[in-house]
Amino acid sequence: MVHSLGKLVQFTAAVAVYLLLSWHCLGVRFCCCCRSFAVLLVMLYRINLVLSAAASIYCWLSWCYSVLALFAAGVVVICWNFWFVLCCVDVPITEAQH
């Protein structure tokens, strides 16, 4: 829902700025309120872009951290297995052969 609302704000801001700029190019003069509204829409558009980028970066980083945690857990299990085999299994076999 929040993502859809953000996309709606982004689209509305883009359309409004496009219309205001195209009318301005045709020579239409705007009052201070309309210019302030256009500036506000541009700011909302940029804020939404920044928030979308931040959400994407957060999602990517959380995925990377999940992969790193899984890799670290695998390394711990492999190291523990080697330690167990070398210290607990191999030593009694070597002592039994002598």
Backbone atoms as SQL, in Angstrom:
CREATE TABLE atoms (id INTEGER PRIMARY KEY, chain TEXT, resi INTEGER, resn TEXT, atom TEXT, x REAL, y REAL, z REAL);
INSERT INTO atoms VALUES
  (1, 'A', 1, 'MET', 'N', 0.828, -1.185, 0.000),
  (2, 'A', 1, 'MET', 'CA', 0.000, 0.000, 0.000),
  (3, 'A', 1, 'MET', 'C', 0.879, 1.258, 0.000),
  (4, 'A', 2, 'VAL', 'N', 1.913, 1.281, 0.848),
  (5, 'A', 2, 'VAL', 'CA', 2.784, 2.451, 0.912),
  (6, 'A', 2, 'VAL', 'C', 3.539, 2.610, -0.402),
  (7, 'A', 3, 'HIS', 'N', 3.971, 1.480, -0.991),
  (8, 'A', 3, 'HIS', 'CA', 4.687, 1.531, -2.262),
  (9, 'A', 3, 'HIS', 'C', 3.778, 2.097, -3.347),
  (10, 'A', 4, 'SER', 'N', 2.506, 1.681, -3.381),
  (11, 'A', 4, 'SER', 'CA', 1.560, 2.179, -4.371),
  (12, 'A', 4, 'SER', 'C', 1.299, 3.665, -4.171),
  (13, 'A', 5, 'LEU', 'N', 1.184, 4.092, -2.917),
  (14, 'A', 5, 'LEU', 'CA', 0.978, 5.509, -2.630),
  (15, 'A', 5, 'LEU', 'C', 2.185, 6.328, -3.072),
  (16, 'A', 6, 'GLY', 'N', 3.373, 5.795, -2.843),
  (17, 'A', 6, 'GLY', 'CA', 4.579, 6.487, -3.286),
  (18, 'A', 6, 'GLY', 'C', 4.643, 6.615, -4.793),
  (19, 'A', 7, 'LYS', 'N', 4.271, 5.554, -5.506),
  (20, 'A', 7, 'LYS', 'CA', 4.255, 5.600, -6.966),
  (21, 'A', 7, 'LYS', 'C', 3.212, 6.599, -7.465),
  (22, 'A', 8, 'LEU', 'N', 2.059, 6.666, -6.786),
  (23, 'A', 8, 'LEU', 'CA', 1.023, 7.617, -7.169),
  (24, 'A', 8, 'LEU', 'C', 1.511, 9.052, -6.975),
  (25, 'A', 9, 'VAL', 'N', 2.164, 9.320, -5.848),
  (26, 'A', 9, 'VAL', 'CA', 2.712, 10.660, -5.596),
  (27, 'A', 9, 'VAL', 'C', 3.779, 10.993, -6.630),
  (28, 'A', 10, 'GLN', 'N', 4.622, 10.033, -6.937),
  (29, 'A', 10, 'GLN', 'CA', 5.688, 10.254, -7.906),
  (30, 'A', 10, 'GLN', 'C', 5.109, 10.560, -9.281),
  (31, 'A', 11, 'PHE', 'N', 4.118, 9.800, -9.709),
  (32, 'A', 11, 'PHE', 'CA', 3.502, 10.010, -11.019),
  (33, 'A', 11, 'PHE', 'C', 2.782, 11.352, -11.069),
  (34, 'A', 12, 'THR', 'N', 2.028, 11.677, -10.010),
  (35, 'A', 12, 'THR', 'CA', 1.299, 12.940, -9.961),
  (36, 'A', 12, 'THR', 'C', 2.255, 14.123, -10.000),
  (37, 'A', 13, 'ALA', 'N', 3.346, 14.016, -9.264),
  (38, 'A', 13, 'ALA', 'CA', 4.334, 15.096, -9.268),
  (39, 'A', 13, 'ALA', 'C', 4.953, 15.269, -10.643),
  (40, 'A', 14, 'ALA', 'N', 5.262, 14.173, -11.300),
  (41, 'A', 14, 'ALA', 'CA', 5.867, 14.257, -12.629),
  (42, 'A', 14, 'ALA', 'C', 4.911, 14.896, -13.627),
  (43, 'A', 15, 'VAL', 'N', 3.647, 14.503, -13.596),
  (44, 'A', 15, 'VAL', 'CA', 2.655, 15.075, -14.516),
  (45, 'A', 15, 'VAL', 'C', 2.449, 16.556, -14.235),
  (46, 'A', 16, 'ALA', 'N', 2.316, 16.917, -12.963),
  (47, 'A', 16, 'ALA', 'CA', 2.084, 18.323, -12.615),
  (48, 'A', 16, 'ALA', 'C', 3.262, 19.199, -13.025),
  (49, 'A', 17, 'VAL', 'N', 4.469, 18.740, -12.766),
  (50, 'A', 17, 'VAL', 'CA', 5.648, 19.523, -13.147),
  (51, 'A', 17, 'VAL', 'C', 5.742, 19.634, -14.659),
  (52, 'A', 18, 'TYR', 'N', 5.445, 18.552, -15.369),
  (53, 'A', 18, 'TYR', 'CA', 5.472, 18.596, -16.832),
  (54, 'A', 18, 'TYR', 'C', 4.463, 19.614, -17.360),
  (55, 'A', 19, 'LEU', 'N', 3.247, 19.596, -16.818),
  (56, 'A', 19, 'LEU', 'CA', 2.226, 20.546, -17.270),
  (57, 'A', 19, 'LEU', 'C', 2.620, 21.986, -16.944),
  (58, 'A', 20, 'LEU', 'N', 3.099, 22.213, -15.725),
  (59, 'A', 20, 'LEU', 'CA', 3.486, 23.570, -15.355),
  (60, 'A', 20, 'LEU', 'C', 4.647, 24.080, -16.204),
  (61, 'A', 21, 'LEU', 'N', 5.621, 23.212, -16.468),
  (62, 'A', 21, 'LEU', 'CA', 6.752, 23.639, -17.296),
  (63, 'A', 21, 'LEU', 'C', 6.337, 23.876, -18.741),
  (64, 'A', 22, 'SER', 'N', 5.459, 23.024, -19.274),
  (65, 'A', 22, 'SER', 'CA', 5.025, 23.218, -20.659),
  (66, 'A', 22, 'SER', 'C', 4.194, 24.491, -20.792),
  (67, 'A', 23, 'TRP', 'N', 3.354, 24.784, -19.807),
  (68, 'A', 23, 'TRP', 'CA', 2.590, 26.034, -19.848),
  (69, 'A', 23, 'TRP', 'C', 3.516, 27.232, -19.708),
  (70, 'A', 24, 'HIS', 'N', 4.542, 27.110, -18.881),
  (71, 'A', 24, 'HIS', 'CA', 5.494, 28.208, -18.699),
  (72, 'A', 24, 'HIS', 'C', 6.243, 28.474, -20.004),
  (73, 'A', 25, 'CYS', 'N', 6.578, 27.421, -20.734),
  (74, 'A', 25, 'CYS', 'CA', 7.264, 27.589, -22.017),
  (75, 'A', 25, 'CYS', 'C', 6.370, 28.277, -23.044),
  (76, 'A', 26, 'LEU', 'N', 5.051, 28.148, -22.896),
  (77, 'A', 26, 'LEU', 'CA', 4.111, 28.815, -23.799),
  (78, 'A', 26, 'LEU', 'C', 3.886, 30.279, -23.415),
  (79, 'A', 27, 'GLY', 'N', 4.509, 30.721, -22.348),
  (80, 'A', 27, 'GLY', 'CA', 4.404, 32.116, -21.960),
  (81, 'A', 27, 'GLY', 'C', 3.403, 32.388, -20.860),
  (82, 'A', 28, 'VAL', 'N', 2.816, 31.366, -20.296),
  (83, 'A', 28, 'VAL', 'CA', 1.853, 31.561, -19.214),
  (84, 'A', 28, 'VAL', 'C', 2.624, 31.919, -17.948),
  (85, 'A', 29, 'ARG', 'N', 2.166, 32.957, -17.258),
  (86, 'A', 29, 'ARG', 'CA', 2.800, 33.363, -16.009),
  (87, 'A', 29, 'ARG', 'C', 2.018, 32.780, -14.845),
  (88, 'A', 30, 'PHE', 'N', 2.742, 32.342, -13.831),
  (89, 'A', 30, 'PHE', 'CA', 2.106, 31.725, -12.670),
  (90, 'A', 30, 'PHE', 'C', 2.246, 32.617, -11.456),
  (91, 'A', 31, 'CYS', 'N', 1.262, 32.512, -10.581),
  (92, 'A', 31, 'CYS', 'CA', 1.348, 33.232, -9.316),
  (93, 'A', 31, 'CYS', 'C', 2.360, 32.524, -8.408),
  (94, 'A', 32, 'CYS', 'N', 2.658, 33.157, -7.306),
  (95, 'A', 32, 'CYS', 'CA', 3.646, 32.608, -6.374),
  (96, 'A', 32, 'CYS', 'C', 3.185, 31.266, -5.819),
  (97, 'A', 33, 'CYS', 'N', 1.873, 31.107, -5.604),
  (98, 'A', 33, 'CYS', 'CA', 1.348, 29.849, -5.050),
  (99, 'A', 33, 'CYS', 'C', 1.574, 28.688, -6.007),
  (100, 'A', 34, 'CYS', 'N', 1.361, 28.944, -7.307),
  (101, 'A', 34, 'CYS', 'CA', 1.552, 27.866, -8.287),
  (102, 'A', 34, 'CYS', 'C', 3.017, 27.473, -8.384),
  (103, 'A', 35, 'ARG', 'N', 3.898, 28.480, -8.329),
  (104, 'A', 35, 'ARG', 'CA', 5.329, 28.158, -8.362),
  (105, 'A', 35, 'ARG', 'C', 5.737, 27.389, -7.112),
  (106, 'A', 36, 'SER', 'N', 5.197, 27.784, -5.978),
  (107, 'A', 36, 'SER', 'CA', 5.492, 27.061, -4.737),
  (108, 'A', 36, 'SER', 'C', 4.975, 25.632, -4.810),
  (109, 'A', 37, 'PHE', 'N', 3.800, 25.465, -5.408),
  (110, 'A', 37, 'PHE', 'CA', 3.232, 24.127, -5.575),
  (111, 'A', 37, 'PHE', 'C', 4.131, 23.277, -6.468),
  (112, 'A', 38, 'ALA', 'N', 4.637, 23.875, -7.548),
  (113, 'A', 38, 'ALA', 'CA', 5.528, 23.132, -8.446),
  (114, 'A', 38, 'ALA', 'C', 6.814, 22.737, -7.727),
  (115, 'A', 39, 'VAL', 'N', 7.364, 23.658, -6.943),
  (116, 'A', 39, 'VAL', 'CA', 8.581, 23.346, -6.181),
  (117, 'A', 39, 'VAL', 'C', 8.305, 22.236, -5.177),
  (118, 'A', 40, 'LEU', 'N', 7.154, 22.296, -4.516),
  (119, 'A', 40, 'LEU', 'CA', 6.781, 21.251, -3.563),
  (120, 'A', 40, 'LEU', 'C', 6.659, 19.898, -4.254),
  (121, 'A', 41, 'LEU', 'N', 6.051, 19.879, -5.442),
  (122, 'A', 41, 'LEU', 'CA', 5.913, 18.617, -6.169),
  (123, 'A', 41, 'LEU', 'C', 7.269, 18.058, -6.583),
  (124, 'A', 42, 'VAL', 'N', 8.163, 18.935, -7.018),
  (125, 'A', 42, 'VAL', 'CA', 9.508, 18.468, -7.381),
  (126, 'A', 42, 'VAL', 'C', 10.218, 17.904, -6.157),
  (127, 'A', 43, 'MET', 'N', 10.061, 18.570, -5.018),
  (128, 'A', 43, 'MET', 'CA', 10.681, 18.068, -3.789),
  (129, 'A', 43, 'MET', 'C', 10.100, 16.710, -3.403),
  (130, 'A', 44, 'LEU', 'N', 8.769, 16.550, -3.502),
  (131, 'A', 44, 'LEU', 'CA', 8.153, 15.256, -3.195),
  (132, 'A', 44, 'LEU', 'C', 8.652, 14.180, -4.145),
  (133, 'A', 45, 'TYR', 'N', 8.797, 14.535, -5.419),
  (134, 'A', 45, 'TYR', 'CA', 9.293, 13.580, -6.408),
  (135, 'A', 45, 'TYR', 'C', 10.705, 13.123, -6.044),
  (136, 'A', 46, 'ARG', 'N', 11.564, 14.080, -5.706),
  (137, 'A', 46, 'ARG', 'CA', 12.948, 13.725, -5.365),
  (138, 'A', 46, 'ARG', 'C', 13.024, 12.958, -4.053),
  (139, 'A', 47, 'ILE', 'N', 12.221, 13.358, -3.075),
  (140, 'A', 47, 'ILE', 'CA', 12.202, 12.631, -1.801),
  (141, 'A', 47, 'ILE', 'C', 11.755, 11.199, -2.023),
  (142, 'A', 48, 'ASN', 'N', 10.742, 11.017, -2.875),
  (143, 'A', 48, 'ASN', 'CA', 10.265, 9.664, -3.157),
  (144, 'A', 48, 'ASN', 'C', 11.343, 8.841, -3.857),
  (145, 'A', 49, 'LEU', 'N', 12.090, 9.467, -4.772),
  (146, 'A', 49, 'LEU', 'CA', 13.184, 8.746, -5.430),
  (147, 'A', 49, 'LEU', 'C', 14.251, 8.333, -4.425),
  (148, 'A', 50, 'VAL', 'N', 14.588, 9.237, -3.511),
  (149, 'A', 50, 'VAL', 'CA', 15.602, 8.926, -2.496),
  (150, 'A', 50, 'VAL', 'C', 15.120, 7.805, -1.585),
  (151, 'A', 51, 'LEU', 'N', 13.843, 7.869, -1.170),
  (152, 'A', 51, 'LEU', 'CA', 13.309, 6.819, -0.301),
  (153, 'A', 51, 'LEU', 'C', 13.250, 5.474, -1.019),
  (154, 'A', 52, 'SER', 'N', 12.903, 5.497, -2.304),
  (155, 'A', 52, 'SER', 'CA', 12.887, 4.247, -3.072),
  (156, 'A', 52, 'SER', 'C', 14.292, 3.665, -3.187),
  (157, 'A', 53, 'ALA', 'N', 15.269, 4.524, -3.439),
  (158, 'A', 53, 'ALA', 'CA', 16.652, 4.049, -3.524),
  (159, 'A', 53, 'ALA', 'C', 17.122, 3.504, -2.184),
  (160, 'A', 54, 'ALA', 'N', 16.761, 4.188, -1.101),
  (161, 'A', 54, 'ALA', 'CA', 17.155, 3.715, 0.233),
  (162, 'A', 54, 'ALA', 'C', 16.523, 2.363, 0.542),
  (163, 'A', 55, 'ALA', 'N', 15.256, 2.192, 0.166),
  (164, 'A', 55, 'ALA', 'CA', 14.591, 0.909, 0.398),
  (165, 'A', 55, 'ALA', 'C', 15.247, -0.197, -0.420),
  (166, 'A', 56, 'SER', 'N', 15.623, 0.103, -1.652),
  (167, 'A', 56, 'SER', 'CA', 16.291, -0.897, -2.489),
  (168, 'A', 56, 'SER', 'C', 17.653, -1.274, -1.917),
  (169, 'A', 57, 'ILE', 'N', 18.398, -0.274, -1.459),
  (170, 'A', 57, 'ILE', 'CA', 19.717, -0.546, -0.872),
  (171, 'A', 57, 'ILE', 'C', 19.575, -1.371, 0.396),
  (172, 'A', 58, 'TYR', 'N', 18.585, -1.024, 1.235),
  (173, 'A', 58, 'TYR', 'CA', 18.360, -1.781, 2.469),
  (174, 'A', 58, 'TYR', 'C', 18.005, -3.233, 2.153),
  (175, 'A', 59, 'CYS', 'N', 17.147, -3.432, 1.162),
  (176, 'A', 59, 'CYS', 'CA', 16.757, -4.798, 0.779),
  (177, 'A', 59, 'CYS', 'C', 17.974, -5.567, 0.270),
  (178, 'A', 60, 'TRP', 'N', 18.794, -4.921, -0.563),
  (179, 'A', 60, 'TRP', 'CA', 19.971, -5.591, -1.104),
  (180, 'A', 60, 'TRP', 'C', 20.960, -5.928, 0.004),
  (181, 'A', 61, 'LEU', 'N', 21.170, -4.975, 0.929),
  (182, 'A', 61, 'LEU', 'CA', 22.109, -5.233, 2.018),
  (183, 'A', 61, 'LEU', 'C', 21.615, -6.334, 2.945),
  (184, 'A', 62, 'SER', 'N', 20.307, -6.350, 3.221),
  (185, 'A', 62, 'SER', 'CA', 19.794, -7.409, 4.089),
  (186, 'A', 62, 'SER', 'C', 19.947, -8.763, 3.406),
  (187, 'A', 63, 'TRP', 'N', 19.792, -8.814, 2.084),
  (188, 'A', 63, 'TRP', 'CA', 19.997, -10.064, 1.358),
  (189, 'A', 63, 'TRP', 'C', 21.463, -10.470, 1.442),
  (190, 'A', 64, 'CYS', 'N', 22.373, -9.498, 1.270),
  (191, 'A', 64, 'CYS', 'CA', 23.811, -9.805, 1.363),
  (192, 'A', 64, 'CYS', 'C', 24.177, -10.300, 2.757),
  (193, 'A', 65, 'TYR', 'N', 23.630, -9.652, 3.785),
  (194, 'A', 65, 'TYR', 'CA', 23.913, -10.087, 5.155),
  (195, 'A', 65, 'TYR', 'C', 23.378, -11.489, 5.407),
  (196, 'A', 66, 'SER', 'N', 22.239, -11.818, 4.824),
  (197, 'A', 66, 'SER', 'CA', 21.693, -13.167, 4.986),
  (198, 'A', 66, 'SER', 'C', 22.613, -14.193, 4.345),
  (199, 'A', 67, 'VAL', 'N', 23.107, -13.876, 3.160),
  (200, 'A', 67, 'VAL', 'CA', 24.024, -14.793, 2.476),
  (201, 'A', 67, 'VAL', 'C', 25.320, -14.933, 3.268),
  (202, 'A', 68, 'LEU', 'N', 25.847, -13.813, 3.784),
  (203, 'A', 68, 'LEU', 'CA', 27.076, -13.878, 4.583),
  (204, 'A', 68, 'LEU', 'C', 26.879, -14.667, 5.872),
  (205, 'A', 69, 'ALA', 'N', 25.726, -14.503, 6.514),
  (206, 'A', 69, 'ALA', 'CA', 25.454, -15.259, 7.740),
  (207, 'A', 69, 'ALA', 'C', 25.359, -16.749, 7.440),
  (208, 'A', 70, 'LEU', 'N', 24.727, -17.094, 6.334),
  (209, 'A', 70, 'LEU', 'CA', 24.629, -18.501, 5.938),
  (210, 'A', 70, 'LEU', 'C', 26.016, -19.061, 5.631),
  (211, 'A', 71, 'PHE', 'N', 26.838, -18.292, 4.936),
  (212, 'A', 71, 'PHE', 'CA', 28.199, -18.717, 4.626),
  (213, 'A', 71, 'PHE', 'C', 29.021, -18.899, 5.901),
  (214, 'A', 72, 'ALA', 'N', 28.897, -17.946, 6.830),
  (215, 'A', 72, 'ALA', 'CA', 29.634, -18.046, 8.095),
  (216, 'A', 72, 'ALA', 'C', 29.192, -19.267, 8.892),
  (217, 'A', 73, 'ALA', 'N', 27.897, -19.547, 8.896),
  (218, 'A', 73, 'ALA', 'CA', 27.407, -20.732, 9.601),
  (219, 'A', 73, 'ALA', 'C', 27.970, -22.002, 8.966),
  (220, 'A', 74, 'GLY', 'N', 28.048, -22.024, 7.640),
  (221, 'A', 74, 'GLY', 'CA', 28.634, -23.174, 6.959),
  (222, 'A', 74, 'GLY', 'C', 30.099, -23.353, 7.298),
  (223, 'A', 75, 'VAL', 'N', 30.839, -22.251, 7.362),
  (224, 'A', 75, 'VAL', 'CA', 32.259, -22.317, 7.722),
  (225, 'A', 75, 'VAL', 'C', 32.421, -22.841, 9.143),
  (226, 'A', 76, 'VAL', 'N', 31.583, -22.381, 10.058),
  (227, 'A', 76, 'VAL', 'CA', 31.659, -22.851, 11.446),
  (228, 'A', 76, 'VAL', 'C', 31.387, -24.347, 11.519),
  (229, 'A', 77, 'VAL', 'N', 30.384, -24.811, 10.801),
  (230, 'A', 77, 'VAL', 'CA', 30.058, -26.248, 10.816),
  (231, 'A', 77, 'VAL', 'C', 31.207, -27.063, 10.235),
  (232, 'A', 78, 'ILE', 'N', 31.794, -26.596, 9.136),
  (233, 'A', 78, 'ILE', 'CA', 32.909, -27.328, 8.523),
  (234, 'A', 78, 'ILE', 'C', 34.118, -27.351, 9.460),
  (235, 'A', 79, 'CYS', 'N', 34.444, -26.208, 10.074),
  (236, 'A', 79, 'CYS', 'CA', 35.575, -26.167, 11.020),
  (237, 'A', 79, 'CYS', 'C', 35.324, -27.074, 12.214),
  (238, 'A', 80, 'TRP', 'N', 34.118, -27.075, 12.730),
  (239, 'A', 80, 'TRP', 'CA', 33.802, -27.931, 13.866),
  (240, 'A', 80, 'TRP', 'C', 33.931, -29.400, 13.479),
  (241, 'A', 81, 'ASN', 'N', 33.492, -29.755, 12.268),
  (242, 'A', 81, 'ASN', 'CA', 33.613, -31.146, 11.814),
  (243, 'A', 81, 'ASN', 'C', 35.077, -31.565, 11.699),
  (244, 'A', 82, 'PHE', 'N', 35.921, -30.695, 11.129),
  (245, 'A', 82, 'PHE', 'CA', 37.342, -31.018, 11.037),
  (246, 'A', 82, 'PHE', 'C', 37.958, -31.168, 12.422),
  (247, 'A', 83, 'TRP', 'N', 37.629, -30.249, 13.332),
  (248, 'A', 83, 'TRP', 'CA', 38.144, -30.338, 14.695),
  (249, 'A', 83, 'TRP', 'C', 37.700, -31.638, 15.353),
  (250, 'A', 84, 'PHE', 'N', 36.428, -31.991, 15.187),
  (251, 'A', 84, 'PHE', 'CA', 35.898, -33.209, 15.798),
  (252, 'A', 84, 'PHE', 'C', 36.614, -34.440, 15.255),
  (253, 'A', 85, 'VAL', 'N', 36.802, -34.474, 13.933),
  (254, 'A', 85, 'VAL', 'CA', 37.467, -35.633, 13.331),
  (255, 'A', 85, 'VAL', 'C', 38.926, -35.697, 13.772),
  (256, 'A', 86, 'LEU', 'N', 39.633, -34.583, 13.767),
  (257, 'A', 86, 'LEU', 'CA', 41.054, -34.585, 14.120),
  (258, 'A', 86, 'LEU', 'C', 41.291, -34.851, 15.598),
  (259, 'A', 87, 'CYS', 'N', 40.470, -34.291, 16.469),
  (260, 'A', 87, 'CYS', 'CA', 40.726, -34.394, 17.905),
  (261, 'A', 87, 'CYS', 'C', 40.026, -35.582, 18.557),
  (262, 'A', 88, 'CYS', 'N', 38.856, -35.908, 18.113),
  (263, 'A', 88, 'CYS', 'CA', 38.069, -36.922, 18.818),
  (264, 'A', 88, 'CYS', 'C', 38.072, -38.278, 18.127),
  (265, 'A', 89, 'VAL', 'N', 38.251, -38.308, 16.837),
  (266, 'A', 89, 'VAL', 'CA', 38.180, -39.586, 16.127),
  (267, 'A', 89, 'VAL', 'C', 39.574, -40.064, 15.741),
  (268, 'A', 90, 'ASP', 'N', 40.401, -39.176, 15.211),
  (269, 'A', 90, 'ASP', 'CA', 41.702, -39.575, 14.692),
  (270, 'A', 90, 'ASP', 'C', 42.675, -39.944, 15.811),
  (271, 'A', 91, 'VAL', 'N', 42.654, -39.269, 16.930),
  (272, 'A', 91, 'VAL', 'CA', 43.584, -39.552, 18.030),
  (273, 'A', 91, 'VAL', 'C', 43.378, -40.960, 18.583),
  (274, 'A', 92, 'PRO', 'N', 42.157, -41.385, 18.895),
  (275, 'A', 92, 'PRO', 'CA', 42.004, -42.766, 19.381),
  (276, 'A', 92, 'PRO', 'C', 42.425, -43.815, 18.357),
  (277, 'A', 93, 'ILE', 'N', 42.205, -43.543, 17.068),
  (278, 'A', 93, 'ILE', 'CA', 42.617, -44.505, 16.039),
  (279, 'A', 93, 'ILE', 'C', 44.142, -44.591, 16.009),
  (280, 'A', 94, 'THR', 'N', 44.835, -43.462, 16.085),
  (281, 'A', 94, 'THR', 'CA', 46.301, -43.450, 16.078),
  (282, 'A', 94, 'THR', 'C', 46.850, -44.144, 17.318),
  (283, 'A', 95, 'GLU', 'N', 46.262, -43.903, 18.476),
  (284, 'A', 95, 'GLU', 'CA', 46.727, -44.539, 19.706),
  (285, 'A', 95, 'GLU', 'C', 46.464, -46.039, 19.682),
  (286, 'A', 96, 'ALA', 'N', 45.422, -46.462, 19.039),
  (287, 'A', 96, 'ALA', 'CA', 45.111, -47.890, 18.974),
  (288, 'A', 96, 'ALA', 'C', 46.081, -48.625, 18.057),
  (289, 'A', 97, 'GLN', 'N', 46.659, -47.935, 17.086),
  (290, 'A', 97, 'GLN', 'CA', 47.584, -48.581, 16.160),
  (291, 'A', 97, 'GLN', 'C', 48.956, -48.780, 16.795),
  (292, 'A', 98, 'HIS', 'N', 49.309, -48.054, 17.823),
  (293, 'A', 98, 'HIS', 'CA', 50.637, -48.179, 18.447),
  (294, 'A', 98, 'HIS', 'C', 50.655, -49.236, 19.469);
